[in-house]
Amino acid sequence: MPRRPTLRDVATRAGVHQATASRALNPALPGRVTAATAERVRAAARELGYVPDPTARSLRTRRSGVVGVVVPDLANPVLPPIVRGIERVLWSAGLACLLADTDNDPEREAVHVAELRARRCEGLIVATAARTSPTVSDLLGAELPAVLVTREIDGGGLPFVAADDAAGTAAAVAHLVALGHQRIAHVTGPLDLSTTMTRLEAFRAALVSASLPLVESLVVHGDAFTTAAGERAAERLPGRAFTAIVAGNDMIALGVIAALRRAGVRCPEDVSVTGHNDMPLVDRVDPPLTTVAIPQDEIGAAAARLLLERIDGGGGADASGGAAPAGRADTADADAPPRVLLPTRLIVRASTAPAR
C-alpha cells in the first residue's frame, strides 16, 4: 500500500517550511503567506494527493474545526437556504458544518446535540423543534457557544436570529385592511412553536391597531406548517364569516386555498389569502401568492457570524468579509444575549384583491 503523503512532503515539494505549508493550507488563516507561496503549496498538495488529517489538526490545535447545525425538518423549504447561509460564512472562516435533522422529535434532538457535543464541535446553531426544550435549555449553562435560529425557547437566554415576523404579519394585515377587508381570519401553525406565537400575537395587535374586532372563531390552529394542515384547519373556519385569511406560512396558505377551492370559494374573488416566508415557487401557483418574504440566506449568515463572535470571544468580525447584517436588536438589556431580527418585505401578488 503506497504511503499517504504528509504535510512534510507537501512542504518539501513546494520548497517551504512545514509551518508555512500548514498556514497556506488552513482556510482559517487567510493572508498569512503570500498569494504566490499559497498557490505553490496548494499545487504541491494537489500533485501529491495530500488531504489534511482533521483528527491530527484537532489534537494539535485543540480545535475541531467543526460547527454543529441542528434543524427540525430539512423538508421545510425555508431551512435549506438558511443552512446554506450558515455554511457559506463558516466555510469562509475555515469551519465545516455537521448537519443533523431532528424530524421535530425532542428525543432525536437530544441525541443529536449530545453526539455533536461529544464530537467536540466548536459551537452549535440550533433551530429547535419546540418552545420548551430541555436539551436547548441545558446549553444555557454550557461552555459550548450556541445560537438559536428562526425559533427560540421560552425564557430566552441564548443568542437568537430570525426574521422580524411581527413586522411582516403586521404588514400583511395592513395590506388587507387597505383593500377594504374587515373580517380577517388567521390560520396559525403549531402553538408549541415560537414562530407561531410571534405571528399570532402580531396578528391580534394589527387588528387592534386597525380598530377591527378580534373574533376568536376566526383564529384556527394548524398542527403543522404543511399544506395538509392548512387544509384541515381551513375546514374549521365558520362558513362565510370572513373575506380574507392570513396564513401562518406559505404551505398553510396553499392548503387554505385548496380547501376554499374545494368548497367552491374563489381566491381572491371571494376570499383573499396571504402567506409568510416567500418559499420557492409560490409565485408560480394559481393564484400567485401574496406573502411576506424573509431573508433566508442572511438569517443563516447572521447566525453564523454571531456564533463566530462567541467562539472567538466577542471579536465581532464578519467572517464573510462583509458588513454586519442590517437588523434590529430586540432587547433593552445590554447584558442580555443578542436577539437579531432581520427585516421582512411584503410581496403583493394575485391572491389578494379588494373586498367584495
KAHUUR-V475978 format. One record per residue. N is the residue number from 1. RES is the residue in one letter. PHI is phi in whole degrees, -180 to 180 (NA if undefined). PSI is psi in whole degrees, 0 to 359 (999 if undefined). D_FIRST is the distance of its C-alpha to the first C-alpha in whole Angstrom. Layout:
# KAHUUR-V475978
n->{N:N}
res->{RES:RES}
phi->{PHI:PHI}
psi->{PSI:PSI}
d_first->{D_FIRST:D_FIRST}
This chain:
# KAHUUR-V475978
n->{1:2:3:4:5:6:7:8:9:10:11:12:13:14:15:16:17:18:19:20:21:22:23:24:25:26:27:28:29:30:31:32:33:34:35:36:37:38:39:40:41:42:43:44:45:46:47:48:49:50:51:52:53:54:55:56:57:58:59:60:61:62:63:64:65:66:67:68:69:70:71:72:73:74:75:76:77:78:79:80:81:82:83:84:85:86:87:88:89:90:91:92:93:94:95:96:97:98:99:100:101:102:103:104:105:106:107:108:109:110:111:112:113:114:115:116:117:118:119:120:121:122:123:124:125:126:127:128:129:130:131:132:133:134:135:136:137:138:139:140:141:142:143:144:145:146:147:148:149:150:151:152:153:154:155:156:157:158:159:160:161:162:163:164:165:166:167:168:169:170:171:172:173:174:175:176:177:178:179:180:181:182:183:184:185:186:187:188:189:190:191:192:193:194:195:196:197:198:199:200:201:202:203:204:205:206:207:208:209:210:211:212:213:214:215:216:217:218:219:220:221:222:223:224:225:226:227:228:229:230:231:232:233:234:235:236:237:238:239:240:241:242:243:244:245:246:247:248:249:250:251:252:253:254:255:256:257:258:259:260:261:262:263:264:265:266:267:268:269:270:271:272:273:274:275:276:277:278:279:280:281:282:283:284:285:286:287:288:289:290:291:292:293:294:295:296:297:298:299:300:301:302:303:304:305:306:307:308:309:310:311:312:313:314:315:316:317:318:319:320:321:322:323:324:325:326:327:328:329:330:331:332:333:334:335:336:337:338:339:340:341:342:343:344:345:346:347:348:349:350:351:352:353:354:355:356}
res->{M:P:R:R:P:T:L:R:D:V:A:T:R:A:G:V:H:Q:A:T:A:S:R:A:L:N:P:A:L:P:G:R:V:T:A:A:T:A:E:R:V:R:A:A:A:R:E:L:G:Y:V:P:D:P:T:A:R:S:L:R:T:R:R:S:G:V:V:G:V:V:V:P:D:L:A:N:P:V:L:P:P:I:V:R:G:I:E:R:V:L:W:S:A:G:L:A:C:L:L:A:D:T:D:N:D:P:E:R:E:A:V:H:V:A:E:L:R:A:R:R:C:E:G:L:I:V:A:T:A:A:R:T:S:P:T:V:S:D:L:L:G:A:E:L:P:A:V:L:V:T:R:E:I:D:G:G:G:L:P:F:V:A:A:D:D:A:A:G:T:A:A:A:V:A:H:L:V:A:L:G:H:Q:R:I:A:H:V:T:G:P:L:D:L:S:T:T:M:T:R:L:E:A:F:R:A:A:L:V:S:A:S:L:P:L:V:E:S:L:V:V:H:G:D:A:F:T:T:A:A:G:E:R:A:A:E:R:L:P:G:R:A:F:T:A:I:V:A:G:N:D:M:I:A:L:G:V:I:A:A:L:R:R:A:G:V:R:C:P:E:D:V:S:V:T:G:H:N:D:M:P:L:V:D:R:V:D:P:P:L:T:T:V:A:I:P:Q:D:E:I:G:A:A:A:A:R:L:L:L:E:R:I:D:G:G:G:G:A:D:A:S:G:G:A:A:P:A:G:R:A:D:T:A:D:A:D:A:P:P:R:V:L:L:P:T:R:L:I:V:R:A:S:T:A:P:A:R}
phi->{NA:-64:-69:-73:-62:-111:-62:-62:-64:-62:-61:-64:-61:-84:73:-131:-70:-60:-65:-65:-62:-63:-65:-66:-95:-99:-65:-81:-125:-68:80:-77:-130:-65:-61:-65:-66:-60:-67:-64:-67:-63:-63:-64:-63:-65:-62:-86:72:-77:-125:-58:-94:-64:-67:-64:-63:-63:-66:-76:-101:63:-129:-83:73:-131:-119:-87:-124:-115:-124:-84:-170:-69:-73:-69:-61:-72:-76:-55:-64:-66:-63:-64:-64:-61:-63:-62:-71:-65:-61:-63:-93:80:-114:-105:-104:-113:-102:-130:-110:-87:55:59:-109:-58:-67:-66:-59:-63:-65:-63:-64:-62:-65:-66:-66:-66:-83:60:-59:-78:-174:-130:-119:-127:-104:-70:-82:-155:-70:-117:-143:-57:-63:-71:-60:-64:-74:-62:-98:-87:-77:-70:-63:-146:-134:-93:-133:67:-133:-133:-93:-59:91:63:104:-121:-55:-144:-130:-159:-77:-78:-62:-64:-65:-66:-65:-61:-66:-65:-64:-60:-61:-68:-62:-63:-85:96:-79:-121:-114:-112:-98:-136:-108:-91:-89:-63:-72:-89:-111:-64:-59:-60:-67:-61:-71:-66:-63:-68:-62:-63:-64:-68:-65:-61:-62:-91:59:-108:-75:-95:-98:-60:-69:-93:-114:-123:-111:-82:-94:-164:-90:-131:-63:-62:-65:-64:-63:-62:-68:-62:-67:-92:-71:-79:48:-105:-83:-146:-119:-152:-133:-98:-91:-66:-159:-68:-64:-62:-59:-65:-66:-61:-63:-64:-66:-61:-62:-64:-88:81:-102:-90:-121:-101:-58:-100:-137:-86:-137:-118:-113:-155:119:56:-68:-56:78:-71:-85:-108:-81:-119:-81:-55:-89:-72:-154:-98:-83:-113:-80:-60:-60:-71:-60:-63:-63:-65:-65:-66:-62:-63:-66:-61:-60:-72:-64:-86:84:91:-66:77:-75:-92:-66:-83:87:-101:-76:-64:-64:-85:-151:-115:-87:-94:-156:-96:-96:-64:-90:-76:-59:-66:-121:-98:-113:-92:-66:-107:-146:-79:-112:-90:-127:-90:-85:-125:-155:-56:-64:-84}
psi->{128:146:139:129:145:172:326:321:318:314:318:315:321:348:37:169:152:322:323:318:320:316:321:330:0:108:346:356:58:144:3:339:162:157:321:317:317:317:323:319:315:321:319:319:319:316:322:348:33:132:123:145:105:329:315:319:320:318:325:320:350:22:138:336:18:140:135:137:119:123:155:337:100:347:344:118:343:327:320:317:327:316:322:321:320:310:322:314:318:322:318:334:5:21:147:160:140:116:134:135:121:348:35:27:115:325:318:323:316:317:314:316:319:319:318:321:322:332:10:39:145:345:170:141:122:127:94:159:344:166:334:121:105:326:313:322:326:338:345:321:5:155:343:122:139:146:136:145:136:325:149:166:156:137:347:216:343:150:147:135:131:174:157:78:325:315:322:316:319:321:322:316:316:321:315:320:319:335:1:7:131:343:92:127:164:125:111:174:194:137:348:11:139:327:315:313:322:314:325:314:322:323:313:316:324:324:316:316:329:7:37:147:146:111:110:330:345:8:113:150:125:154:2:163:61:165:316:319:323:320:312:318:318:329:344:356:145:99:230:39:7:158:355:153:129:114:151:331:182:321:318:318:318:322:321:314:321:319:319:315:320:330:6:17:128:145:122:4:319:317:128:149:135:151:196:129:332:59:159:139:0:349:355:357:176:111:158:138:128:130:168:116:133:148:79:308:318:331:312:316:317:322:320:318:317:320:318:322:318:323:320:3:27:23:329:11:148:109:339:355:359:184:161:152:144:102:182:142:115:61:141:350:115:336:352:152:143:143:105:120:118:147:146:173:127:127:114:123:205:3:0:144:166:144:144:999}
d_first->{0:4:6:9:12:15:19:19:17:19:22:22:21:24:26:27:27:25:28:29:25:25:29:28:26:28:30:32:33:35:37:35:34:36:35:34:31:30:29:27:25:24:24:21:19:20:18:15:15:16:17:19:18:22:22:21:24:26:26:27:29:31:31:29:29:30:34:35:37:39:41:43:43:41:43:46:46:47:43:41:42:43:39:38:41:39:36:37:38:35:33:35:35:31:31:30:32:31:33:35:38:41:43:46:45:46:44:41:41:42:38:36:38:37:33:33:35:33:30:32:33:35:38:39:41:43:45:46:47:51:54:53:50:49:45:46:49:47:45:49:48:45:43:41:42:43:45:46:47:49:50:51:53:56:57:55:53:50:49:50:50:51:54:57:58:62:62:61:63:66:66:65:68:70:69:71:74:74:74:77:75:77:76:72:70:66:63:61:57:57:59:56:54:55:55:58:60:60:61:64:65:65:67:70:70:70:73:75:75:76:79:78:78:75:75:73:73:71:68:66:62:59:57:54:53:53:55:56:57:59:61:62:63:65:67:68:70:74:75:76:77:74:74:70:67:65:61:59:56:56:54:57:59:58:59:62:63:62:64:67:67:67:70:72:71:70:68:69:73:74:71:69:65:63:59:57:54:54:51:49:52:55:56:56:57:61:63:60:60:62:59:58:55:53:50:47:45:47:47:43:43:46:44:41:43:45:42:41:44:44:40:41:45:47:46:47:45:44:40:41:43:46:49:50:51:54:55:58:57:59:60:63:61:60:58:56:53:53:54:53:55:54:57:57:59:61:61:64:63:65:65:68:71:75:76:79}
